[in-house]
Amino acid sequence: MVRSRFVVPGPDLRLETLLSTYQVGGLLQVDPVTVGRWMQRNNQPFSRTQGGHRRITVATVLALAKAHDVAVPAVLRHLVRPSIVFVDDEPRELKSVTRLLQPHAARVAFHAADNAIDGLLKIGEVQPTLVILDVVMPGLNGIEACRRIRATPSLKATRVLMVSANMTEAIERDALAAGADRCLNKPLAVRDILALLGVATRAEDL
């Protein structure tokens, strides 16, 4: 049961705002002990104060709500919009997709990483609607990154698009076996990205 001493933050919250477990409990209407258990179960990131108290970002609160089928609190609903994490080691591709999605910034939140390790960290933080993974990257490749995403319970609803400049049948087969939802050749078309996000395509997107 939620205790009356919980302090619910005001409406001026941002995704990077840090909250205490008591504040998160107040927002999600659960005990702070439950919040801690959810954080551990879903391997969610948090920081600590100098006194050792947990601090949780609003982005993580939204991820917890999604993972545990809790209604998004009214004060956070303005922050909920489809989100993308694009992971590609080619600077030209990162710039291209960033430019492609800039006109849709009001409808889609966009994040990018230039390697799979940083990409997985960003994915865990953002809990995106869609991940776009390049197949060939140094170190950890896109297919192995996809396997790790699929092995993370809190990301079960995240869609994964694998992309390559040379998407062969063998690569597509391996990507789908790793849990990808779709495979496409580069360059990407904005209508394909919006369709995977569930965002309506407008005439100017075609």
Phi, psi and omega in degrees: 000142181283130182274151185291342181282355177299134178254115180272125182296164180282185186280358184269038183275148174236167184300328183271358179300135180265135180234155174279166178296330177292319178294319178296319177300321178294321180292317184268357179061045175224165178291146179299333176297320177296320177303314179299319179295319179296320179300317180291316183298321183261008177052047182275142181285148174208163175245173178230147174283173177300334178275001177090008181275140180291144172229132189237134179286156177298326177302320178290324177301316178297322178294320178296317179300318180294316184292333185245019175054042176260137179299138178293126180303147183304322183288352180251354188296333180291345181268350185273117174206156179305143183227152180232139164243119181254126184238116182203136182276355180268114179305324181296320179291319178300316180294321182296312182289325176300314179295323181297324186263351181305319179295349184249018185301330180288338183254339187223130174270131186238134177226151182222153175216148184259012173202160188291324181295310177297325178298316180295323177296316179294321178298317178296326180285315187275328187054061191287162173290321183222138171245131174250118185243128169289142182289309187262112176218149179293150182076246179277120181274174185295324182292318177292323176298321178298318178301319181293323176298314182292339178273358182259112184305322183289350181253016185297333181270352181286131177272147182236124176250121177264135182230152179204152174286345180217076183280102179270169178297322180295316179296316180298318179299315180294321181294316179294323177295329178282349177115006178295146178274330182201154177233137180220152172280150168281154357282155182277150174256138183299327181296325179292320179295313181297324179296319179291334177278345185079022178264131183299137177274131178263166183303322182286350179277345186278000000 
